[in-house]
Amino acid sequence: MKLENSYDVVIVGAGPGGSITARDCAKAGLKVLLLE
C-alpha cells in the first residue's frame, strides 16, 4: 500500500506562533501539516 500526502505548508512547532500560522493558512485555503 502506497500512501502519498501533499501539503502546501508544513509548520514545525505547535506553540502559539505555529498554531496561529497554521490557522491562518488553513483559513486561506491551504493544506497544512502542523508538527510538534
Summary of the structure (lengths in Angstrom):
residues: 36
radius of gyration: 10.7
end to end distance: 26.4
largest distance: 35.9
contacts: 71
relative contact order: 0.34
helix: 33%
strand: 22%
